[in-house]
Amino acid sequence: MDTIFALSTPPGKAGVAIVRVSGPKAFDAAEKLAGGVPEPRYASLKKIRSLSGALIDEGLIIAFPKGMSFTGENVVEFQVHGSNSVVTLLQAELAKLDGFRHARNGEFTRRALENGRLDLTQVEGLADLIEAETTAQHAQAMSSFLGRFSEKAEAWRAEFVQISALLAVMIDFSDEDVPSDVIPVVIPQLANIRYEISAELDGVSVAERIRDGFEVAIVGEPNVGKSTLLNYIARREASIISDIPGTTRDVIEVRVDLRGLPITFLDTAGIRESSDPIEAMGVSRAIARAERADLRIFLVNGGESFVVERKPGDIVVGSKRDLGSDRAFAISGLSGEGVDELLSEISDILIDRVGLGGLATRTRHYNALKSCRDAIDEALRYLELGESSVDLAAEEVRSAVYALEELLGRVDVEEMLGKIFSSFCIGK
Amino acid sequence: MFHVKQFDVVVVGGGHAGVEAAHAAHRLGLSTALITKSKYDLGVMSCNPAIGGLGKGHLVREIDALDGLMARVADRSTIQHRLLNRSKGPAVRGPRAQIDRSVFRQEMASEIAKAGNISVIEGEVLDIIEENGRICGVNVAKLGDIRATSTIITTGTFLGGKIFVGREVVFGGRMGQTSSKALSDRFRGLGLGVGRLKTGTPPRLNSRTINWDALSRQEGDTHPEFLSFMTRKTSLPQIACGVTATNDLTHEIIRNNLHLSAMYGGDIEGVGPRYCPSIEDKVSRFADKSEHQVFLEPEGLNDDTVYPNGISTSLPVDIQESYVRSIRGLEQVEILQPGYAIEYDFLDPKSLEPTLEHSELKGLYFAGQINGTTGYEEAAAQGLVAGLNAGLAAKELPGLSFDRSSSYIGVMIDDLVSRGVTEPYRMFTSRAEFRLKLRIDNADQRLTEIGYSIGCVSEDRWAHYSTKKGRIAAGYHILSRRGFTSHELERVGFSVKHDGQKRTPFELLSLPGVDLADVVKLVESNEIAEFEPSILEQLAIEARYAHLLHRQESEVEALAKDQNLTIPLDFDYERLSGLSNEVKSKLKAHEPKTIAHAARLEGITPAALTRIVIELRRVELSRAHVG
């Protein structure tokens, strides 16, 4: 049984973040990272260090022995400062321990369930929660945040089916049945997936998006007050991470940290009718960007006419409240009236949408990709040794697919066999 | 004429599933009746004259580990032994034996005769006897009722069998034999899910009319890998097979006559196996290939029949003759028996328990091709499972189910009862997710102890197995008792990482490029050098996979847990709004019996599984609450 860990408090900046560890080896975590296991069920203040000895944080450690914990297994809770970097570092160290891995979605609950730790009310509550979370994930997958990623995952899945089929041909049939050596075909295919996964890991997409968080587009007619609002937000928020001028004149980005959530506000200043073909191209890019964003704020003054499609959850708000607006919910980017309300509305919606597991999901994906890449490396190493190690290579590929199961869903053996029979003429 | 009409176990059908089932019940010490249409056809091989191969060889070894018949009977009738995939890693190798058909039949008949408590009865079974929802025997034409505590049906392709040679159709389960229509109608009447499958065979050729000198030859292995753990030597002289290939002319003849083929003419509604395509299939689906290999396999030492492996067909006889004669070496060949396609009924194996007992008709078991499988080995393995379980039930003992994580038999049974069949099911190495653990070398270590505990393994085999187990443990001890530093290892020529780790000789064996001889040198004493090569070799295999097997342990555990979480048939997936419609409809269509079954469906994520588990628990708790 693996020992699992995950952040169990809402993500982002907060006073305290709790990372929970559960499983047979849970106490190892306290032993190796906090210098010892405290007396059961007593909070104890400890310095938390990485395996190489670097200080990560100081926090409260509580150990719950088997039978007296939420999951029914040995559990250790790390209560640390609620900063993304502390939580990320701590989880990275946990992942290095033997027999430890990041918890899958709902896995703590499942273990609690299996160990008979939950009563009916709790189970019903959890059912609702998980349901909400899976729905939210679905919504997320549709949004810009993961949309591109899930497309990629689909492509990998198809490639993995192909690769597994090619390796299966070698182990399911003898040379006399299928007289072809597939290793030279498999190696570049695997290397290609490896390249793409590495690109994700190295920050082109997932990691970058962990840093970037959400995108909120401010849209509206020219002169409706978009830039004023953006400038106000940028000035007011002490925690501005950076302020990047748009690489094109189409979109201006401002990154802020809103209640612990990293958010990039987009000012789609360039959206207007244009006869200049180059500018028109920019405009359509800006529209696409705004539509892909996680949320859109429609600033209106007078009539509503949206060039950008309005999606469920988007906010419509009146502008120039200082000059008098006809809308119930209005703000002024100049005086700051209503802006706090707007910002808290935005963060409520996004926190809702991401659910409890939002950032955790991303960390989980990151870890899954990493184990996948490790397995691919092993598989490639075996393939280089030639057909004598094809059994080992096939196992590593299976393990790579297993790592991505959470993203890809199960790859079924029938699908893989189907691929074989459609692409190979079996000799006998 | 026989007098006893009450048995513990009655087996209908004397094919590979039937004999294995009857013998398994016999080994449990039960009185057994085996009813067959012809006493002379016990374990007859109606298709290719070979047993074993990839995946299939694993099944045969497992049957042997439980003291079944197939491996030992095959070893005694083998005229060519070959270990397939020898170059590809020990877990995926499979022993294959070319069989002398008539010797096999004699040996099988003598095994059954030797088993004192098996009564072989000739007759046609017309019906099953049902009393109070239990099946308690069968009704046989002219003989009347034969009663038994457990009844096993292994009728192969005989239920509703139809044979096609070109556009000609005859009813039969095998060339020259009638099919069982009465029983087929009875099963349909009972509402057992019946579907149609098809399979085909090639024409049989007269060896004396083949120009062998024009052909290349394929020899057997010099050091044979036997199918049975107990076999020490070959029993028969060994032969070579011929190898030839189809050509453009062959393909042209077939293409021009496709419309005359039963398979292509639309006369057959059943689904055929994708992995064993007819020559018609090969020529049309792989049109770019200019030739297809054909293996000419003699069917016996004193038999002029040759089985041309690779050209099964349902074309008319004259077309068969002309395309076969277009092949090199077969220019003058005489066809002894034309190739044919056969279409037959199978029962949906989803209605069976993992013991192969029908889930509603208690006391009734099904095994073999009738469950939608193909191949002697698949049939025999199911016969064994059904025979053991029917026997255990007759003794009022708990059933024995086989696990995916401990045998290929378990993989097959689980696939059958959880997913059913859409094409003839064949074993493949890739169907076993734990294939590195499920190897031919350790089939006995996986199964013999279980077999001995239920009483189906002889004392002789048990003693043999116990010796092997002891030797392996001793060898492992010697190879693991001392670790060597990287410096020590470098001095004797190993190159290892300088990571401060000590490595035992056993651990060294897992490194690529390290072989047994190097490691044996490292162990200072002579003890290890005195070990039997087969024991050392197995230790090397264990070492090769040790780290991956360790990694799989948690997966095995998770599977065991998921298997215990059963999903009721009336489970309402619609309630789970967190699941996508695609996932929901997949679950509804497959009706998984357990979470483990659900987990194996295409595209199911761990999150979706958790959602189902929670719902199961919720329903269970709220029932308890109300109750």
Interface residues (C-beta under 8 A of the other chain):
Chain A: M1 D2 R104 N105 G106 E107 T109 R110 L113 E114 L118 D119 L120 V123 E124 L126 A127 I130 E131 A132 E133 T134 T135 Q137 H138 S164 A168 M170 I171 D172 F173 S174 E176 P179 Y382 L385 E387 S388 S389 V390 D391 L392 A394 E395 R398 S399 Y402 E405 E406 L408 G409 R410 V411 D412 V413 E414 E415 M416 L417 G418 I420 F421 C425 I426 G427 K428
Chain B: G53 L54 G55 L84 N85 S87 K88 G89 P90 A91 V92 Q218 R274 Y275 C276 P277 K282 R285 F286 K289 H292 Q293 F295 N309 G310 R419 F428 T429 S430 R431 E433 R435 L436 P512 R544 Y545 L548 R551 S554 E555 E557 K561 L576 S577 G578 L579 S580 V583 A599 R600 L601 E602 G603 I604 T605 P606 A607 A608 T610 R611 V613 I614 E615 R617 R618 L621 S622 A624 H625
